[in-house]
């Protein structure tokens, strides 16, 4: 899959996300009016062409959706940063060959 022309997100976001995944560090960002802290597992493009991150939210944000892997659209993330805190990649439902992704850039490796 080819990255959409005129995509609204800079490559720096992809690099930050892959850095967090590679070092198994938490990601923090604002999304849908809430501050999120997530364990990122997989980054790439969905079949619909949206750059996305499969991640498990670990903080209580008031929006629900905690404790399970969900897709987060990168273009909707604001104030993205890689946290200092690391996490154990122990989500039993994590699939390194995420079927929602048509192209995977980086992912947590299963040992």
Secondary structure, 3 states (H helix, E strand, C coil): CCCCCCCCCCHHHHHHHHHHHHHCEEEEEEECCEEEEEEEEEEEEECCCCEEEEEEECCCCCCCCCCCEEEEEHHHCEEEEEEEEECCCCCCCCCCCCCCEEEEEEECCCC
